[in-house]
Amino acid sequence: MTLQRLSGLFTRKKNIENVLMRDPKSRPHLRPDDAWITILTQFNFYINANAELLRANFVAHEGKIQLRTEADIFEGSDFGGLAREMVDLIHKNFVDPTLRAWVLPNLSTTTMNDTAVSSILMMATLKAYVSA
């Protein structure tokens, strides 16, 4: 191992230590919702990599069904609300009606932004089965 590479490893380790050993008031604050969104992101990758194999677990139809919603999109639109509306439409075509409740966080720390992000992740996860 070269001296330069050792120096790089040391620097990275020190950066991590600096983040972890800082004043507790200035540490990054991770909420349960952040962990849940990370899990949903990985779930999304798995479902999309195995979409056809897992199709029967999510929908009863073949191919993609088209979903439409009436929304005026302009600057300042509530895209989080639009995402939640699309999830409601997707929910009507699920094989398992409890999936939406499982995916969308409902923790004491959950904000509307967390629900919007989770809704968008749900749309991305099921993109092999629906189109907008």
CYANA upper distance limits for C-alpha pairs under 8 A (distance plus 0.5 A):
  1 MET  CA      5 ARG  CA      7.00
  1 MET  CA      6 LEU  CA      7.32
  2 THR  CA      6 LEU  CA      6.77
  3 LEU  CA      7 SER  CA      6.55
  4 GLN  CA      8 GLY  CA      6.75
  5 ARG  CA      9 LEU  CA      6.80
  6 LEU  CA     10 PHE  CA      6.66
  7 SER  CA     11 THR  CA      6.62
  8 GLY  CA     12 ARG  CA      6.75
  9 LEU  CA     13 LYS  CA      6.62
 10 PHE  CA     14 LYS  CA      6.57
 11 THR  CA     15 ASN  CA      6.69
 12 ARG  CA     16 ILE  CA      6.87
 13 LYS  CA     17 GLU  CA      6.68
 14 LYS  CA     18 ASN  CA      6.46
 15 ASN  CA     19 VAL  CA      6.91
 16 ILE  CA     20 LEU  CA      6.75
 17 GLU  CA     21 MET  CA      6.19
 18 ASN  CA     22 ARG  CA      6.39
 19 VAL  CA     27 ARG  CA      7.39
 20 LEU  CA     27 ARG  CA      7.80
 22 ARG  CA     26 SER  CA      7.37
 22 ARG  CA     27 ARG  CA      7.05
 23 ASP  CA     27 ARG  CA      7.17
 30 LEU  CA     34 ASP  CA      6.69
 30 LEU  CA     35 ALA  CA      8.10
 31 ARG  CA     35 ALA  CA      7.36
 31 ARG  CA    109 THR  CA      7.63
 32 PRO  CA     36 TRP  CA      6.72
 32 PRO  CA    107 LEU  CA      8.30
 32 PRO  CA    109 THR  CA      7.89
 33 ASP  CA     37 ILE  CA      6.59
 33 ASP  CA    105 PRO  CA      7.38
 33 ASP  CA    107 LEU  CA      7.83
 33 ASP  CA    109 THR  CA      7.47
 33 ASP  CA    110 THR  CA      6.73
 33 ASP  CA    114 ASP  CA      7.34
 34 ASP  CA     38 THR  CA      6.80
 35 ALA  CA     39 ILE  CA      6.83
 36 TRP  CA     40 LEU  CA      6.68
 36 TRP  CA    105 PRO  CA      7.99
 37 ILE  CA     41 THR  CA      6.64
 37 ILE  CA    114 ASP  CA      8.41
 37 ILE  CA    117 VAL  CA      8.26
 37 ILE  CA    118 SER  CA      7.00
 38 THR  CA     42 GLN  CA      7.03
 39 ILE  CA     43 PHE  CA      6.64
 40 LEU  CA     44 ASN  CA      6.53
 40 LEU  CA    103 VAL  CA      7.93
 40 LEU  CA    118 SER  CA      7.99
 40 LEU  CA    121 LEU  CA      7.47
 40 LEU  CA    122 MET  CA      8.50
 41 THR  CA     45 PHE  CA      7.03
 41 THR  CA    121 LEU  CA      7.26
 42 GLN  CA     46 TYR  CA      6.86
 43 PHE  CA     47 ILE  CA      6.66
 43 PHE  CA    125 THR  CA      8.12
 44 ASN  CA     48 ASN  CA      6.59
 44 ASN  CA    121 LEU  CA      7.54
 44 ASN  CA    122 MET  CA      8.07
 44 ASN  CA    124 ALA  CA      7.42
 44 ASN  CA    125 THR  CA      5.01
 45 PHE  CA     49 ALA  CA      6.63
 45 PHE  CA    125 THR  CA      7.94
 46 TYR  CA     50 ASN  CA      6.79
 47 ILE  CA     51 ALA  CA      5.81
 47 ILE  CA     54 LEU  CA      7.66
 47 ILE  CA    125 THR  CA      6.84
 47 ILE  CA    126 LEU  CA      8.31
 48 ASN  CA    125 THR  CA      6.80
 48 ASN  CA    126 LEU  CA      8.12
 48 ASN  CA    127 LYS  CA      8.44
 48 ASN  CA    128 ALA  CA      7.60
 50 ASN  CA     54 LEU  CA      6.65
 51 ALA  CA     55 ARG  CA      6.34
 51 ALA  CA    128 ALA  CA      6.92
 54 LEU  CA     58 PHE  CA      7.63
 55 ARG  CA     59 VAL  CA      6.48
 55 ARG  CA     60 ALA  CA      8.18
 55 ARG  CA    129 TYR  CA      8.25
 56 ALA  CA     60 ALA  CA      6.57
 56 ALA  CA     95 VAL  CA      8.19
 57 ASN  CA     95 VAL  CA      7.14
 57 ASN  CA     96 ASP  CA      8.00
 58 PHE  CA     94 PHE  CA      5.96
 58 PHE  CA     95 VAL  CA      5.74
 58 PHE  CA     96 ASP  CA      7.09
 59 VAL  CA     93 ASN  CA      6.81
 59 VAL  CA     94 PHE  CA      5.54
 59 VAL  CA     95 VAL  CA      5.55
 59 VAL  CA    129 TYR  CA      7.83
 60 ALA  CA     93 ASN  CA      8.26
 60 ALA  CA     94 PHE  CA      8.01
 60 ALA  CA     95 VAL  CA      6.79
 61 HIS  CA     65 ILE  CA      8.33
 62 GLU  CA    129 TYR  CA      8.36
 63 GLY  CA    128 ALA  CA      8.37
 63 GLY  CA    129 TYR  CA      6.80
 64 LYS  CA    128 ALA  CA      7.25
 64 LYS  CA    129 TYR  CA      5.08
 64 LYS  CA    130 VAL  CA      5.18
 64 LYS  CA    131 SER  CA      6.79
 65 ILE  CA    129 TYR  CA      7.11
 65 ILE  CA    130 VAL  CA      5.37
 65 ILE  CA    131 SER  CA      6.65
 66 GLN  CA    130 VAL  CA      6.32
 66 GLN  CA    131 SER  CA      5.31
 66 GLN  CA    132 ALA  CA      6.09
 67 LEU  CA     86 MET  CA      8.21
 67 LEU  CA     89 LEU  CA      7.40
 67 LEU  CA     90 ILE  CA      8.10
 67 LEU  CA    130 VAL  CA      7.41
 67 LEU  CA    131 SER  CA      6.57
 67 LEU  CA    132 ALA  CA      5.42
 68 ARG  CA    132 ALA  CA      6.41
 69 THR  CA     85 GLU  CA      8.17
 69 THR  CA     86 MET  CA      7.67
 71 ALA  CA     82 LEU  CA      8.01
 72 ASP  CA     77 SER  CA      8.25
 73 ILE  CA     77 SER  CA      6.28
 78 ASP  CA     82 LEU  CA      6.90
 79 PHE  CA     83 ALA  CA      6.57
 79 PHE  CA    116 ALA  CA      8.46
 80 GLY  CA     84 ARG  CA      6.75
 80 GLY  CA    112 MET  CA      8.30
 80 GLY  CA    113 ASN  CA      7.56
 80 GLY  CA    115 THR  CA      8.31
 80 GLY  CA    116 ALA  CA      4.99
 80 GLY  CA    117 VAL  CA      7.90
 80 GLY  CA    119 SER  CA      8.36
 81 GLY  CA     85 GLU  CA      6.65
 81 GLY  CA    116 ALA  CA      7.50
 82 LEU  CA     86 MET  CA      6.73
 83 ALA  CA     87 VAL  CA      6.78
 83 ALA  CA    116 ALA  CA      6.77
 83 ALA  CA    119 SER  CA      6.16
 83 ALA  CA    120 ILE  CA      6.32
 83 ALA  CA    123 MET  CA      8.36
 84 ARG  CA     88 ASP  CA      6.85
 84 ARG  CA    115 THR  CA      8.19
 84 ARG  CA    116 ALA  CA      6.85
 84 ARG  CA    119 SER  CA      6.13
 84 ARG  CA    120 ILE  CA      8.40
 85 GLU  CA     89 LEU  CA      7.00
 86 MET  CA     90 ILE  CA      6.68
 86 MET  CA    123 MET  CA      8.16
 87 VAL  CA     91 HIS  CA      6.40
 87 VAL  CA    100 ARG  CA      8.21
 87 VAL  CA    119 SER  CA      6.62
 87 VAL  CA    122 MET  CA      7.72
 87 VAL  CA    123 MET  CA      7.26
 88 ASP  CA     92 LYS  CA      7.17
 89 LEU  CA     93 ASN  CA      7.83
 90 ILE  CA     94 PHE  CA      7.28
 90 ILE  CA    123 MET  CA      8.50
 90 ILE  CA    130 VAL  CA      8.07
 91 HIS  CA     97 PRO  CA      7.27
 91 HIS  CA     99 LEU  CA      8.42
 91 HIS  CA    100 ARG  CA      6.97
 92 LYS  CA     97 PRO  CA      8.29
 94 PHE  CA     99 LEU  CA      8.25
 98 THR  CA    102 TRP  CA      6.78
 99 LEU  CA    103 VAL  CA      6.59
100 ARG  CA    104 LEU  CA      6.50
101 ALA  CA    105 PRO  CA      8.12
103 VAL  CA    118 SER  CA      7.55
103 VAL  CA    122 MET  CA      7.72
104 LEU  CA    115 THR  CA      6.56
104 LEU  CA    118 SER  CA      6.27
104 LEU  CA    119 SER  CA      7.25
105 PRO  CA    110 THR  CA      7.02
105 PRO  CA    114 ASP  CA      7.84
105 PRO  CA    115 THR  CA      6.87
105 PRO  CA    118 SER  CA      7.84
106 ASN  CA    110 THR  CA      6.49
110 THR  CA    114 ASP  CA      6.44
110 THR  CA    115 THR  CA      7.68
111 THR  CA    115 THR  CA      7.02
112 MET  CA    116 ALA  CA      6.63
113 ASN  CA    117 VAL  CA      6.57
114 ASP  CA    118 SER  CA      6.57
115 THR  CA    119 SER  CA      6.51
116 ALA  CA    120 ILE  CA      6.72
117 VAL  CA    121 LEU  CA      6.68
118 SER  CA    122 MET  CA      6.58
119 SER  CA    123 MET  CA      6.80
120 ILE  CA    124 ALA  CA      6.73
121 LEU  CA    125 THR  CA      6.50
122 MET  CA    126 LEU  CA      6.78
123 MET  CA    127 LYS  CA      6.52
126 LEU  CA    130 VAL  CA      6.99
127 LYS  CA    131 SER  CA      6.95
